[in-house]
Amino acid sequence: MEVREHYIAQVMRNPQEHGLTEAKFVHTPHVITAHSTRLRCQYLCHAESGSPTCPPNSPTQLDTMKILEEYRFGLMLRREIAAGTEGEMGAWADFHETMLRVEGESFRRGYTKAFALGVGNCIYQQLSDASRPCAFPGKARPTLEAIGVNLTETLDIIGWDAYLARKAEDPFQMFALLLLE
């Protein structure tokens, strides 16, 4: 097995060693996009600020479809924390760093098109002043919703629809998609 496939298999087999709860292989045709998802992100998200990672500045749903066509597969990454855990923003920041670490290691192992997309608000965007350039351009990523990925349908297709439950006692879920080729 090539070095790169060995690394991805290791992430999937032992996600906890990589700071994840679970990692699942996904074929990019199973990543569902919808104009309505991006529209909801643009107009209903409280963090929409004109940041390059938010609509209307983020890639469109049609751009996302074209990008997905350049990839055959990826990994859906998941981390959960207990319901009511203090410091959710810190958990998001840690998950984002984990996502970038797995992306970087995948690149070093031979997946030269590796690119991670997160779910949730970009922790690096300038919420107070959207005209300021991002201080972390190498780390900022649009959320899946911001580029039109319908997470509900995508998770349903890969068998993770149960993680979208919204009861108060359910764990808090974080997701990311690592595109690989």
trRosetta pair geometry for C-beta under 8 A, 3 or more apart (Angstrom, degrees):
i j d omega theta_ij theta_ji phi_ij phi_ji
1 5 5.0 -116 -178 88 99 117
1 6 5.0 125 113 -65 116 88
1 9 7.2 -15 169 0 155 146
2 5 4.8 85 59 13 86 102
2 6 6.8 -147 94 -10 42 90
2 110 6.9 -74 152 58 123 162
3 6 5.6 -58 -149 34 29 115
3 7 6.6 30 155 -21 64 103
3 109 5.3 -146 126 -160 98 90
3 110 6.3 118 77 -8 100 128
4 7 5.8 -51 -152 30 33 111
4 8 6.7 28 154 -13 65 105
4 106 7.2 70 -150 -158 94 64
4 109 4.2 139 -102 135 69 100
4 110 3.8 -97 -56 57 131 114
4 111 5.5 140 -156 -37 131 84
5 8 5.8 -55 -147 39 36 109
5 9 6.1 39 153 -20 67 107
6 9 5.7 -55 -148 37 29 113
6 10 6.4 33 152 -23 63 106
7 10 5.6 -55 -151 33 31 114
7 11 6.6 33 151 -20 65 102
7 105 6.5 -162 -173 140 141 106
7 106 6.7 180 112 -101 134 60
7 109 4.6 -72 5 -121 154 171
8 11 5.6 -48 -149 33 35 112
8 12 6.4 30 153 -14 65 107
8 75 6.8 -161 -151 -57 99 130
8 106 7.1 60 -75 -116 90 103
8 111 7.9 88 -58 -43 119 140
8 180 7.0 50 -98 -124 138 174
9 12 5.8 -59 -149 41 31 109
9 13 5.9 26 156 -16 68 113
10 13 5.8 -57 -136 42 28 107
10 14 6.0 -31 180 38 66 103
10 17 7.5 -63 160 72 96 136
11 14 7.4 -82 -128 65 15 64
11 15 6.2 47 174 -100 60 65
11 18 5.3 5 -127 -12 82 162
11 20 7.4 49 -172 28 87 143
11 23 5.1 -22 140 58 93 170
11 75 6.6 -6 111 -138 134 166
11 102 6.3 87 -122 -141 142 120
12 15 7.0 4 -134 -60 19 91
12 23 4.9 -113 -100 91 55 108
12 24 7.2 97 -131 -98 100 26
12 25 6.5 0 -103 -41 143 89
12 75 7.1 -133 -74 -126 94 122
14 17 4.4 23 136 8 113 119
14 18 7.3 116 108 -7 77 92
15 18 5.8 -72 -160 47 46 103
15 20 3.8 -78 175 86 104 107
15 21 6.3 -2 113 93 132 16
15 22 5.4 162 32 -113 168 17
15 23 4.6 167 -96 -6 118 95
15 77 7.7 163 -146 -141 122 80
15 78 8.0 14 174 58 158 73
16 19 7.7 63 -168 -64 34 12
16 20 6.9 -108 -75 67 28 56
16 21 7.4 36 -82 -114 74 31
18 23 7.5 13 65 -37 137 137
18 98 6.8 111 149 -168 75 104
18 101 7.6 -176 -167 100 87 115
18 102 5.9 64 179 -84 129 111
19 79 7.1 -20 143 -96 73 133
19 94 7.3 -137 -175 156 131 96
19 95 7.7 -177 141 -112 112 49
19 98 3.9 -133 97 -119 134 131
19 101 7.5 67 29 57 137 138
20 23 5.5 51 120 -48 157 94
20 77 5.4 -95 -123 -163 135 95
20 78 6.6 90 -173 66 98 46
20 79 5.5 -108 -137 -74 53 87
20 98 6.5 160 -61 156 78 139
20 102 7.8 30 -41 -57 127 147
21 78 5.2 -65 64 109 102 85
21 79 4.9 136 -6 -125 98 40
21 80 4.9 22 -44 17 167 83
22 77 7.8 162 90 -158 54 41
22 78 4.5 -2 60 58 91 113
23 75 5.0 -4 -174 -177 104 121
23 76 7.1 160 -157 78 51 49
23 77 5.3 -11 -107 -107 84 67
23 78 7.2 -169 -76 22 40 74
24 75 6.8 142 69 -159 35 67
24 76 4.9 -16 61 56 92 99
24 78 7.6 26 1 -4 100 112
24 158 5.7 122 123 166 139 129
24 159 7.8 -153 -158 60 158 97
24 160 6.8 -162 19 -50 157 125
25 73 6.4 -11 -170 -176 89 125
25 74 7.9 151 -155 86 49 34
25 75 6.3 -41 -96 -103 42 68
26 30 5.5 -127 -172 76 91 120
26 31 6.5 87 142 -58 129 90
26 73 6.5 155 85 -160 46 74
26 74 5.5 -23 66 68 95 79
26 75 6.9 136 17 -120 89 17
26 76 5.0 66 -23 -25 134 101
26 154 7.6 34 -155 -178 148 102
26 158 5.3 -48 -101 -92 105 137
26 177 7.4 -63 56 -136 142 100
27 30 4.9 87 68 2 80 107
27 72 6.9 -49 -145 163 76 63
27 73 5.3 -48 -108 -101 47 82
28 31 5.3 -39 -156 15 53 115
28 68 4.6 170 176 -173 117 89
28 69 7.6 -171 123 -74 137 22
28 71 4.7 129 -61 94 151 94
28 72 6.2 -165 10 170 113 12
28 73 6.1 -128 -23 -86 82 24
28 74 6.2 80 -75 -4 84 102
28 179 7.1 48 -94 -130 118 96
29 68 7.7 133 -78 150 37 119
30 154 6.7 108 140 -143 75 75
30 157 4.7 -173 -168 129 102 141
30 158 6.3 108 143 -61 136 88
31 68 5.7 -148 71 -127 124 137
31 74 7.4 26 -50 37 135 129
31 149 6.0 -43 176 -135 99 111
31 154 5.3 19 -134 -120 51 126
31 177 6.8 74 -116 -141 134 154
32 149 7.1 105 78 -161 51 63
32 150 4.5 -47 104 55 103 108
32 153 4.1 -48 60 100 155 124
32 154 5.0 -153 25 -64 87 78
32 157 6.9 140 -26 -14 114 138
33 37 7.2 -121 -163 37 53 133
33 61 4.9 148 165 -163 116 93
33 64 5.2 158 -112 98 144 124
33 65 5.5 -124 43 -67 153 86
33 68 7.4 -154 -31 -8 126 148
33 147 7.8 -64 -126 125 114 76
33 148 4.5 44 -163 126 98 104
33 149 5.7 -52 -98 -97 72 46
33 150 6.4 156 -128 -3 15 86
34 37 4.6 100 69 -9 93 101
34 38 7.7 -172 94 1 58 80
34 61 6.5 -85 95 -138 16 146
34 148 6.1 -168 60 -175 38 87
34 150 4.5 48 8 -53 114 121
34 153 7.7 98 -25 16 125 141
35 38 6.2 -63 -162 41 39 105
35 39 6.0 41 146 -24 72 112
35 61 5.0 -129 -87 25 54 157
35 148 6.5 -17 -95 -132 29 120
36 39 5.3 -55 -143 38 35 118
36 40 6.3 39 157 -22 68 101
36 150 7.9 38 70 -89 91 111
37 40 5.9 -53 -152 33 29 109
37 41 6.6 29 149 -18 62 106
37 61 7.2 120 55 -94 97 122
37 145 5.5 -130 166 -145 99 69
37 148 5.2 117 72 -151 108 45
37 149 6.5 -114 122 72 158 26
37 150 4.8 -145 -60 -82 141 69
37 151 7.7 136 -142 0 137 72
38 41 5.4 -53 -150 36 36 115
38 42 6.2 36 152 -22 68 106
38 55 5.5 123 178 -70 92 144
38 58 7.8 -150 -142 82 111 115
38 60 6.8 79 -180 -152 174 55
38 61 5.1 -133 -9 -49 137 100
38 145 7.0 158 -92 163 45 58
38 146 6.6 57 -127 -175 80 25
38 147 6.7 -47 -94 158 112 8
38 148 4.0 -31 -40 -78 114 77
39 42 5.7 -54 -146 35 30 111
39 43 6.3 -8 168 11 65 111
39 55 7.9 -113 -93 128 26 172
40 43 6.8 -77 -138 52 23 85
40 44 5.0 -26 -174 24 67 127
40 45 7.7 91 136 -35 63 85
40 145 7.1 -75 82 -173 99 116
41 44 7.1 -51 -90 51 11 84
41 45 5.2 12 -164 -25 53 128
41 48 7.2 133 151 -79 65 113
41 54 7.4 -155 148 -152 105 76
41 55 5.6 111 99 9 103 123
41 143 7.1 -172 -136 75 139 119
41 145 4.3 152 -77 137 127 103
41 146 5.0 -158 155 -89 155 51
42 45 7.2 29 -45 21 4 105
42 48 6.1 93 -156 -120 38 147
42 54 7.4 130 -109 166 61 85
42 55 3.6 -68 -86 93 100 132
42 56 6.2 52 -130 -63 129 68
43 48 7.5 -9 -78 -7 16 166
45 48 4.7 112 79 -37 100 94
45 54 7.3 -142 83 -142 143 117
45 121 7.3 148 -176 -87 125 101
45 145 7.7 139 -66 111 132 135
47 54 7.1 -150 113 -93 84 140
47 121 4.3 30 61 -120 170 138
47 125 7.3 105 163 73 112 137
47 127 6.2 -71 -151 -110 83 114
48 54 5.0 162 -133 176 64 139
48 55 6.9 -36 -131 64 117 76
49 54 6.1 104 38 32 63 156
49 125 6.3 143 52 146 128 125
49 126 7.0 -148 122 89 143 60
49 127 5.2 -152 -66 -131 159 51
49 130 4.5 -175 144 -76 89 115
50 54 6.8 -8 1 72 8 118
50 57 6.5 79 -171 -17 48 129
50 130 3.5 79 75 162 106 159
50 131 7.6 0 110 -56 134 56
51 54 4.6 77 56 10 89 105
51 57 6.7 -149 100 57 35 137
51 122 6.7 -150 127 55 151 133
51 125 3.8 -7 -126 -150 162 123
51 126 6.3 158 -98 42 104 68
51 127 7.7 -35 -48 -79 127 48
51 130 5.5 -115 -60 -132 57 93
51 134 7.4 79 -158 -76 98 105
51 140 8.0 -138 168 -162 118 136
52 57 4.9 -101 -123 134 41 131
52 58 6.9 108 158 -78 47 62
52 125 7.9 -164 42 -116 64 100
52 134 6.5 -82 31 -29 119 125
52 140 7.0 74 76 131 106 144
53 57 7.6 11 17 89 19 107
53 58 5.8 32 -177 -85 28 111
53 122 4.2 37 107 -22 161 153
53 124 7.8 99 -13 69 151 90
53 125 5.4 -119 42 -75 121 120
53 134 7.9 84 -21 -86 107 142
53 140 5.4 -126 -57 172 129 106
53 141 6.6 77 -129 105 123 21
53 142 4.5 -176 -159 -90 73 63
53 143 7.2 84 161 -9 103 69
53 146 6.3 41 157 130 66 171
54 57 6.3 49 72 45 58 97
54 58 5.8 -141 109 -25 5 113
54 122 7.5 -124 -48 14 85 117
54 125 6.8 61 -22 -130 109 161
54 142 7.3 172 -64 -128 30 92
54 146 5.6 -104 -122 -130 41 129
55 58 5.3 -64 -66 36 53 101
55 146 5.7 -165 -27 -155 82 76
58 142 4.2 107 -140 -115 129 143
58 146 4.3 40 57 151 172 109
58 147 5.6 -109 146 -74 118 73
59 63 3.7 -124 -174 97 102 140
59 64 5.7 131 118 -55 117 75
59 67 7.0 39 155 -24 162 137
59 142 6.8 -152 25 22 86 161
59 147 4.9 22 73 -128 95 104
60 63 4.6 107 50 4 70 100
60 64 7.0 -125 102 -5 43 87
60 147 7.5 73 113 -153 8 62
60 148 6.7 37 164 -27 46 135
61 64 5.4 -50 -150 33 34 117
61 65 6.7 40 150 -22 64 99
61 147 7.0 135 -90 158 46 52
61 148 2.9 154 -98 -126 85 168
62 65 5.6 -45 -150 30 36 114
62 66 6.7 35 151 -16 63 102
62 148 8.0 59 -12 23 39 169
63 66 5.7 -58 -156 37 34 111
63 67 6.3 35 149 -20 68 106
63 147 7.1 -92 82 -157 102 98
64 67 5.5 -52 -145 36 34 113
64 68 6.2 35 155 -20 66 105
64 147 4.4 128 -78 154 126 103
64 148 4.9 -165 24 56 148 109
64 149 6.5 -141 180 -54 151 80
65 68 5.8 -53 -147 36 30 112
65 69 6.7 37 151 -26 61 102
65 148 8.0 -45 -34 95 82 137
66 69 5.6 -50 -155 26 33 117
66 70 7.4 34 149 -21 60 100
67 70 5.9 -57 -166 26 39 112
67 71 7.4 12 148 0 67 107
67 179 7.6 -60 149 -115 103 171
68 71 6.0 -70 -155 46 41 99
68 179 7.7 -127 -111 -117 58 130
70 113 7.2 -137 136 -173 110 151
70 181 6.9 -60 140 -65 75 155
71 74 6.2 30 152 -50 141 101
71 113 6.8 -164 -91 119 94 132
71 179 4.6 -88 -97 -171 167 106
71 180 6.7 105 -154 65 115 32
71 181 4.9 -119 -122 -61 69 105
72 181 6.1 112 15 -116 84 78
73 180 6.0 -26 90 67 77 96
73 181 7.8 144 43 -87 64 52
74 177 5.5 46 131 179 145 87
74 178 5.3 174 -172 88 96 52
74 179 4.4 -53 -94 -106 128 40
74 180 5.2 146 -108 13 56 79
75 102 7.8 -91 73 150 141 138
75 177 7.5 163 83 -156 46 48
75 178 4.5 0 54 54 93 109
75 180 6.8 47 -9 -11 86 124
76 154 7.6 166 -98 143 138 113
76 155 7.6 154 -173 -99 157 72
76 158 6.1 131 13 93 151 171
76 160 7.0 -137 117 -2 147 155
76 175 6.5 -19 -176 -162 93 104
76 176 7.6 158 -160 81 49 43
76 177 5.7 -24 -105 -103 64 73
76 178 8.0 -162 -77 22 19 74
77 98 7.8 -174 163 117 144 109
77 99 6.2 169 74 -105 154 88
77 102 6.9 149 -90 57 151 162
77 116 7.8 -10 15 -140 138 112
77 175 6.8 142 79 -160 58 50
77 176 4.5 -14 59 61 110 92
77 177 7.3 -168 16 -80 82 22
77 178 6.0 61 -24 -14 116 106
78 160 7.1 -166 -64 -148 148 145
78 163 6.7 -71 -144 -143 143 165
78 173 6.5 -31 -158 -160 101 95
78 174 7.0 144 -156 79 51 56
78 175 5.5 -14 -100 -102 73 72
79 91 7.6 -167 119 174 126 100
79 95 5.0 -149 41 -111 145 114
79 98 7.2 90 -50 64 144 155
79 173 7.7 145 81 -157 45 49
79 174 4.7 -12 62 60 90 108
80 163 7.5 -127 -77 -145 124 110
80 171 4.0 51 175 136 120 136
80 172 6.4 152 -157 75 67 48
80 173 5.2 -25 -100 -99 90 62
80 174 7.2 -179 -83 19 39 73
81 85 4.6 -73 144 22 117 158
81 88 7.5 -177 67 -113 142 71
81 91 5.2 -67 -26 -138 155 153
81 171 6.3 162 74 -169 29 96
81 172 5.0 -16 60 58 85 104
81 174 7.8 35 -3 -7 95 109
82 85 4.9 114 68 -55 79 107
82 171 5.9 -64 -112 -117 28 86
82 172 7.5 15 85 13 20 90
83 168 6.4 107 -179 154 142 52
83 169 5.4 -168 36 -158 164 28
83 170 5.9 108 -71 73 126 33
83 171 5.8 -114 -43 -99 75 31
83 172 6.2 136 -99 -32 50 80
84 168 7.9 43 -51 170 101 85
85 88 6.7 119 85 -74 89 72
85 91 6.8 71 105 -48 132 145
85 172 6.6 -110 30 17 109 130
87 90 3.9 -20 173 31 106 122
87 91 6.2 118 118 -24 81 86
88 91 5.3 -53 -151 35 38 115
88 92 6.4 42 150 -22 68 100
88 172 6.4 -105 -121 172 111 167
89 92 5.5 -48 -151 33 35 114
89 93 6.5 37 150 -20 65 102
89 123 7.2 131 -170 -120 85 114
90 93 5.5 -50 -147 35 34 112
90 94 6.3 34 153 -18 65 105
91 94 5.7 -54 -148 38 31 111
91 95 6.2 33 152 -19 65 106
91 172 7.3 84 101 97 157 133
91 174 7.0 -166 136 -34 102 144
92 95 5.6 -56 -146 38 31 111
92 96 6.2 34 153 -23 65 105
92 120 5.4 -134 -136 131 123 156
92 121 7.8 21 178 58 156 75
92 123 5.8 156 120 -65 110 125
92 174 6.5 179 -107 -113 66 139
93 96 5.6 -52 -148 34 30 114
93 97 6.5 30 153 -17 63 104
93 123 5.1 163 -92 -173 78 170
94 97 5.8 -53 -150 36 32 111
94 98 6.4 36 150 -21 64 104
95 98 5.4 -52 -149 34 34 115
95 99 6.3 38 151 -22 66 104
95 118 7.6 119 118 -137 103 117
95 174 4.7 -38 -146 126 171 155
95 176 7.1 172 157 -28 103 124
96 99 5.6 -51 -149 34 31 115
96 100 6.5 27 153 -15 63 105
96 118 5.8 -8 -109 -96 85 154
96 123 5.6 -134 -7 19 163 126
96 139 7.3 70 152 176 115 104
96 141 7.7 -178 -148 32 101 115
97 100 5.7 -56 -148 39 32 109
97 101 6.2 37 151 -24 66 105
98 101 5.6 -54 -148 34 31 114
98 102 6.5 27 156 -15 66 104
99 102 6.1 -55 -149 37 28 107
99 103 6.4 32 150 -20 62 108
99 116 4.6 157 163 167 99 149
99 118 5.9 143 74 -85 174 97
99 141 7.8 -97 116 27 134 157
99 176 4.4 -86 -114 160 133 176
99 178 7.1 -164 -159 -71 82 100
100 103 5.3 -51 -146 37 34 117
100 104 6.2 35 155 -20 66 105
100 116 6.3 -140 -84 51 45 144
100 139 6.1 -27 -93 -131 155 80
101 104 5.8 -54 -147 36 29 110
101 105 6.3 25 156 -15 64 107
102 105 5.8 -54 -142 40 31 109
102 106 6.2 36 154 -23 63 107
102 116 7.0 102 76 -78 94 139
102 178 6.1 -78 114 -90 116 153
103 106 5.8 -58 -151 34 27 113
103 107 6.5 29 152 -20 63 105
103 114 5.1 161 -161 142 69 112
103 115 6.7 40 -145 -130 123 17
103 116 4.0 -101 -67 -18 129 116
103 178 5.9 -154 -85 -131 79 106
104 107 5.6 -52 -151 33 33 113
104 108 6.4 29 153 -15 66 106
104 114 7.8 -168 -65 101 15 138
105 108 5.6 -53 -146 39 35 111
105 109 6.2 30 155 -17 66 110
106 109 5.8 -62 -146 41 29 109
106 111 4.3 -32 159 51 93 130
106 114 4.0 142 101 -110 117 154
106 178 6.7 136 -13 173 162 130
106 180 6.2 -99 180 -105 139 110
107 111 6.0 -80 -87 77 36 74
107 112 6.3 73 -147 -116 74 36
107 114 4.5 -124 -63 42 76 126
111 114 4.2 79 112 -53 109 103
111 180 4.7 -45 -153 -147 142 92
111 181 6.6 124 -157 53 85 45
112 181 7.9 -58 59 76 66 90
113 179 7.1 -65 128 120 94 100
113 180 7.2 123 81 -156 87 31
113 181 4.3 1 56 42 133 113
114 178 6.6 -9 -161 -178 91 96
114 179 7.0 159 -149 84 38 62
114 180 5.6 5 -102 -104 76 71
115 178 7.5 162 82 -157 34 54
115 179 4.8 -8 60 54 85 108
116 141 6.3 -56 100 -108 76 164
116 176 5.7 13 -174 166 102 124
116 177 7.1 162 -152 86 55 45
116 178 4.8 -21 -99 -102 83 74
116 179 7.5 -165 -79 18 31 70
117 141 5.6 -167 -124 167 47 122
117 142 6.5 -20 -143 76 100 71
117 143 7.2 100 170 -165 89 21
117 144 5.5 105 131 -75 119 73
117 147 7.0 -72 -149 25 144 139
117 149 7.5 115 119 -2 146 149
117 176 6.4 169 85 -163 46 75
117 177 4.9 -6 57 58 99 92
117 178 7.9 -173 22 -78 64 32
117 179 7.2 46 -5 -16 103 102
118 122 7.2 126 63 -95 128 65
118 141 5.1 109 7 88 97 123
118 142 8.0 -179 47 100 76 29
118 143 5.7 -59 93 -110 73 62
118 144 7.3 -128 101 -23 26 80
118 175 8.0 140 -165 96 51 52
118 176 4.7 -31 -110 -108 56 100
119 143 5.5 78 -130 -159 33 96
119 144 5.1 -19 -88 15 84 110
119 145 7.1 83 -138 -12 76 93
119 151 6.3 75 -120 -97 134 148
119 174 6.4 169 71 -167 101 59
119 175 4.2 29 16 69 145 83
119 176 6.1 -140 2 -77 83 50
120 123 8.0 16 116 -45 111 87
120 143 6.0 -172 51 -112 27 124
120 174 6.4 -28 -26 -134 136 92
121 125 7.1 -96 171 30 92 124
121 143 6.7 -46 -91 -49 24 133
122 125 4.4 88 84 -24 112 104
122 140 5.5 41 -169 -150 138 81
122 141 6.4 176 -110 62 106 51
122 142 6.9 -53 -56 -108 122 30
122 143 6.7 -130 -45 -40 76 85
124 134 6.0 57 136 -161 108 109
124 135 7.1 -138 -172 59 98 78
124 136 4.3 -97 -149 59 140 124
124 139 5.5 131 -51 96 157 106
124 140 4.5 -119 78 -85 131 86
125 130 7.9 -1 174 -113 101 76
125 134 6.8 -52 -112 -107 49 104
125 140 6.7 101 -67 -134 70 119
126 129 5.2 -51 153 69 123 65
126 130 5.9 167 86 -95 99 33
126 132 4.7 176 -132 63 174 109
126 134 6.8 -145 -20 -98 99 57
126 135 7.8 105 -67 -7 104 92
127 130 7.9 5 -138 -66 19 78
129 132 4.6 61 107 -9 109 110
132 135 7.9 -5 141 -42 114 87
133 137 7.5 -27 166 -60 99 113
134 137 5.0 122 86 -75 115 69
134 140 5.0 -45 -170 -31 156 152
136 139 4.1 -32 156 43 114 114
136 140 5.7 131 95 -37 85 87
137 140 5.9 -45 -131 23 33 113
142 146 4.2 -126 -177 85 104 129
142 147 5.1 103 111 -39 137 104
143 146 4.5 101 53 -2 80 103
143 147 7.5 -173 85 4 47 83
144 147 6.5 -73 -156 46 32 95
144 149 3.7 -65 178 61 95 129
144 151 5.6 100 100 -69 137 102
144 154 8.0 -96 173 31 145 155
144 175 7.3 -33 1 103 142 108
144 176 7.9 -180 -39 -133 112 40
144 177 6.1 90 -88 4 121 119
145 148 7.7 61 -172 -62 32 13
145 149 6.6 -85 -71 59 31 75
145 151 6.7 -47 -66 -16 85 113
149 154 6.3 -4 174 -26 99 148
149 177 7.2 -136 -155 -3 172 150
150 153 4.4 26 114 27 119 111
150 154 6.1 148 88 -18 66 91
151 154 5.6 -60 -139 42 31 111
151 155 5.9 28 164 -17 69 109
151 164 7.8 149 123 -95 101 123
151 175 6.5 133 -148 74 127 151
152 155 6.3 -60 -147 38 21 104
152 156 6.4 25 153 -22 60 109
152 161 7.4 54 -169 -126 63 88
152 164 6.1 73 -117 -117 78 165
153 156 5.5 -54 -148 34 32 116
153 157 6.5 35 154 -22 65 103
154 157 5.8 -53 -153 31 32 111
154 158 6.7 9 158 -1 65 108
155 158 6.1 -65 -143 48 33 97
155 160 4.1 -85 -164 82 90 96
155 161 5.3 137 119 -80 94 51
155 163 6.4 -109 -171 54 141 106
155 164 6.2 136 89 -39 151 116
155 175 7.4 -85 -79 -108 120 160
156 159 7.9 42 180 -68 27 21
156 160 7.7 -89 -58 60 22 58
156 161 4.1 47 -99 -74 65 121
160 163 5.0 -19 171 13 89 121
160 164 7.9 98 129 -24 77 89
161 164 5.9 -47 -169 18 52 115
162 165 6.4 -7 179 -27 55 107
163 173 4.9 115 170 -111 104 157
163 175 7.9 117 119 -65 140 117
164 173 7.4 -90 -88 49 41 155
165 170 4.7 -174 99 -103 106 158
166 170 6.8 -111 -124 39 9 143
167 170 4.6 108 59 -20 81 104
170 173 8.0 -31 142 -24 107 101
